[in-house]
Amino acid sequence: MAEPAQQAAFLTRNTVEDLPSGGLEARLKAAATEGRQLRVKLGLDPTAPDLHLGHTVVLQKLREFQDLGHRVVLIVGDYTARVGDPSGRSLTRPALSGEQIDENAATYQAQAFRVLRDDPDLLEVRRNSEWLDMRMEELFRLARTTTVAQLLERNDFAKRFAARTPISILELLYPLLQGYDSVAIRADVELGGTDQTFNLMLGRDVQRAYGLPEQCVLTVPLLAGLDGREKMSKSLGNHIGVTDDAGEMFGRTLSLPDDAMREWFRLLGFDEPGPDVGPRDAKRALGRAIVERFHGADAAAAAQAGFDRQFIARDVPEDLPTLVVVPGEDGTVHLPALIAEAFGRSRSEGRRLLTDGGVRLGGDVVRTADVSAAEVAGKVLQVGKRAFTRLEIGS
């Protein structure tokens, strides 16, 4: 294993802050002296069913810790998700049901393994319901570690307090609960985006109150979404999901503004083409690299060829998958349900696409939710610009 100073230099590249200054190198030296791995923490709240490329920026950094022999502790925040992280929020987050959170949490681990090494010596996956389902006496002890004045120093809370926008007691508890995660798993290092700095640093205070060594903090930049401005977010529709199909990944990457490309190459860890490569070809190289990471080299080549065939040659893709559709008792097919089955989208999203003219059957725009079996049989269903399947009627 490399010397602590070399490891620290490698791990802090493409990060924003190493807090306190030099803290990571100090922790690496202490771990080397003690002959142990660092315990490196990342918490993800399952507030949506899928991870996107923005999440992979910090997951890639975790992978680098693994590659150097350290132990990553991935915390699926099934309890903190019930509170809702107030980071960057001007209003209280809507509450999610326990069933929604559990469904989302079930997908997070498998998707994170697309980046992380699934090695029991290098990875520990925990749910914070293991320790946050605590007795009231323990919650009182945690609440005593921090003052309201400390919490109101946070920009999100300070702005809302000044504007007389409601702040729930639960939201004030959120940073404490995240800090207690660090106590429960005895974190040496915690990673997060720059919007998480307050929470991450408060974790040090909570650890100190419980008589534990304070973690160091490593923050990573936030990846801009496909609009090149706002941070990537599924709620803003400017994301690429890690489970998106290869064609969707490639095509959506090509919609990225030219001036956002360099940051995407850097934060996603891809080599940027030389200065003699124009924006069009650079963006295609970025699209291939993203697809290759999640689907493999063959899929990347096929995605580019499929895009060229569809949008340059204006052809329907070859080798379309075929979906057998069973009509309802009235002989009709419910298109929102069909879109959900064929492309993994929600029924509500399917209805919205129909209303917006984003669905075609046999090349013709269709806006009605229920169509006859005859209208479906043998037709190509197209959703958006890049999602296709051929339909057959079954019984």
Buried (B, 14 or more C-beta within 10 A) or exposed (E): EEEBEEBBEEBBEBBBBBBEEEBBBBBBBBBBEEEEBBBBBBBBBBBBBBBBBBBBBBBBBBBBBBEBBBBBBBBBBBBBBBBBBBBEBEEBBEEBEEEBBBEBBEBBBEBBBBBBEEEEEBBBBBBBBEBBEBEEEEBEBBEEBBEEEBBBEBEBBEEBBEEEEEBEEBBBBBBBBBBBBBBBBBBBBBBBBBBBBBBBBBBBBBBEBBEBEBBBBBBBBBBBBBBBEEBBBBEEEBBBBBBBBBBBBBBBBBBBEEEBBEBBBBBBBBEBBEEEEEEEEBBBBBBBBBBBBBBEEEBBBBBBBBBEBBEEEEEEBEEEEEBEBEBEEEEBBBBBBBBBBBBBBEBEBBBEBBEEEBBBBEEEEBEEBBBEBEBBEEBBBBBBBBBBBBBEBEE
